[in-house]
Amino acid sequence: MKTLLFTTIFCLTALVSLAQWDGQPAVTKKHNLYSSGEYVVGEQQAGNIGLSYTYNNKYILSMGYTATFKSTVTPTAEFLKSASNLSPATTSVPFENTENLHMMVGRIFDLNKKSSVRLVLQGGPGISTFREPEFNLTQSGDQYNFETQTSKKFSLVLNPKVELPLYSSLGCSVGPMVMVNSNQTYIGAGIGIMYGLIKND
């Protein structure tokens, strides 16, 4: 439900972010709002959607949602040896994945005079939700079942990136993503699309 709500808000903001300042003179457009979507490759593949607000073209505030793709999990060899002829009790497939809601602040540095390439250094806190299966034997002893266990951890998220505003309302980005918490340290590299009021012409 949280994922659907965040995705809906993201889509609505993406549609109106450009129109909010459309009637203003270009000289007054110092604060920009745009949405982004990224594909992240790491130990686990992930997707990231976010909203970014820039102030005076120097500072940035970003809110985002990142989720790793669901990965199928099989019981360990030790567990499978715990009973003879052990087989799944249901047709459901056990999986694991991680979701993260985060908010970051940062600084923007233009890398050329035209502001067509810029470096964004940003980081901040997040809440990570881990979903992992816990296997157990059924009463018959020759089958196993599982329950998906959920836990939440405080995380530190770092997401520096290079942004290329190709047009005033469309651009792309590339950069690493690091999420650190007591469960794991996730390191990935993302490439994405930006849409909205990205730069001032």
C-alpha positions in Angstrom: 0.0 0.0 0.0 2.8 2.4 0.8 4.5 1.6 -2.5 1.3 2.3 -4.4 0.7 5.6 -2.5 4.3 6.8 -3.1 4.1 5.9 -6.8 0.8 7.8 -7.2 2.2 10.9 -5.6 5.4 10.6 -7.7 3.4 10.4 -11.0 1.1 13.3 -10.1 4.0 15.5 -9.2 5.8 14.5 -12.4 2.8 15.7 -14.4 2.4 19.1 -12.7 6.0 19.9 -11.8 6.7 21.6 -15.2 3.4 23.5 -15.3 3.8 25.1 -11.9 6.2 27.8 -13.1 5.3 27.8 -16.7 3.8 31.3 -16.7 6.7 32.9 -14.8 9.5 34.9 -16.5 12.6 32.9 -17.0 14.7 35.3 -14.8 12.5 34.4 -11.7 12.8 30.7 -12.1 15.5 30.1 -9.4 13.8 27.1 -7.7 13.2 23.9 -9.7 11.1 20.8 -9.1 11.6 17.6 -11.0 11.0 13.8 -10.7 13.4 11.0 -11.5 13.5 7.3 -12.1 16.6 5.2 -12.0 17.7 1.6 -12.6 20.3 0.5 -10.1 22.7 -2.4 -10.7 24.5 -3.9 -7.7 24.6 -7.1 -5.6 20.8 -6.9 -6.2 19.1 -5.0 -9.0 16.9 -2.2 -7.8 14.7 0.6 -9.0 14.5 4.1 -7.6 12.0 6.9 -8.0 12.3 10.3 -6.4 11.4 14.0 -6.3 14.0 16.7 -6.2 13.6 20.4 -5.3 16.5 22.8 -6.0 17.0 26.2 -4.3 18.9 29.0 -6.1 20.4 26.3 -8.4 22.8 25.5 -5.6 21.1 23.4 -3.0 18.9 20.3 -3.4 16.4 18.5 -1.3 15.4 15.0 -2.5 12.8 12.4 -1.4 12.9 8.9 -2.8 11.8 5.3 -2.7 14.2 2.5 -3.6 13.3 -1.2 -3.9 15.4 -4.2 -4.8 13.8 -6.8 -7.2 12.4 -9.8 -5.4 14.9 -12.7 -5.3 13.8 -16.3 -5.0 15.2 -18.0 -1.8 15.7 -21.7 -1.3 16.3 -23.4 2.1 19.8 -24.2 3.2 21.3 -27.6 2.7 21.3 -28.1 6.4 17.6 -27.5 6.6 16.8 -29.8 3.8 18.8 -32.6 5.5 16.7 -32.2 8.7 14.0 -34.6 7.4 13.7 -37.3 4.7 12.1 -36.5 1.4 11.6 -32.9 2.3 9.4 -31.0 -0.1 7.5 -27.6 -0.2 4.1 -27.7 1.4 2.7 -24.9 -0.8 3.2 -23.6 -4.3 4.2 -20.2 -3.1 7.7 -19.1 -3.8 9.8 -17.7 -0.9 11.5 -14.5 -1.7 13.5 -11.7 -0.2 13.7 -8.0 -1.0 14.5 -4.6 0.5 12.7 -1.3 0.4 14.0 2.1 1.5 12.3 5.5 2.0 14.8 8.3 2.2 15.3 12.0 2.3 18.6 13.7 1.2 20.0 17.2 1.2 23.0 18.3 -0.9 24.9 20.8 -3.0 24.9 21.3 -6.7 28.1 22.2 -8.6 28.0 23.3 -12.3 30.8 21.6 -14.3 30.5 24.0 -17.3 29.4 27.5 -18.0 26.2 26.4 -19.8 25.1 24.4 -16.7 24.5 21.4 -19.1 26.5 19.1 -16.8 26.4 19.3 -13.0 27.6 17.4 -10.0 25.1 16.7 -7.2 26.6 15.6 -3.8 23.8 14.5 -1.5 23.1 12.2 1.4 20.7 11.7 4.3 18.7 9.3 6.5 16.3 6.5 5.4 14.2 3.7 6.7 14.9 0.3 5.2 12.4 -2.6 5.3 13.8 -6.1 4.9 11.6 -9.0 3.9 13.1 -12.5 4.3 11.6 -16.0 4.5 11.9 -18.1 7.6 11.6 -21.8 7.0 10.0 -24.4 9.3 8.9 -28.0 9.2 5.2 -29.0 8.9 3.7 -31.4 11.4 4.0 -34.3 9.0 7.8 -33.9 9.1 8.3 -34.5 5.4 7.4 -31.0 4.1 8.4 -27.5 4.9 6.7 -24.1 4.9 7.8 -20.5 5.3 6.8 -17.2 6.8 8.0 -13.9 5.4 9.6 -12.0 8.3 9.7 -8.2 8.1 12.2 -5.9 9.9 13.0 -2.2 9.7 16.4 -0.5 10.1 17.6 3.1 10.1 19.9 3.7 7.1 22.3 6.2 5.8 21.9 6.9 2.1 24.5 8.5 -0.1 23.7 9.2 -3.7 26.1 11.5 -5.5 25.4 11.8 -9.2 26.2 13.6 -12.4 23.1 15.2 -14.0 22.8 16.2 -17.6 19.9 18.5 -18.2 19.5 17.8 -22.0 16.5 20.2 -22.1 14.8 22.5 -19.6 12.3 19.7 -18.9 14.2 16.5 -19.7 17.6 15.0 -18.7 19.5 12.0 -17.5 21.7 11.1 -14.6 24.3 8.6 -13.6 26.0 7.9 -10.3 26.5 5.4 -7.4 24.1 4.7 -4.6 25.2 3.5 -1.1 22.9 2.4 1.7 24.4 1.5 5.0 22.6 -0.1 8.0 23.1 -2.7 10.6 21.9 -5.5 8.3 24.0 -4.7 5.2 25.9 -2.3 3.1 24.4 -2.0 -0.4 26.5 -0.5 -3.2 25.1 0.0 -6.6 25.4 2.2 -9.8 22.3 3.8 -11.3 21.3 5.4 -14.5 18.1 7.4 -14.8 15.8 9.9 -16.5 14.8 13.3 -15.0 11.5 15.0 -15.9 10.1 18.4 -14.8 11.5 21.8 -14.3 15.2 20.8 -14.4 17.1 23.9 -15.4 16.5 27.6 -16.3 17.0 28.5 -19.9 
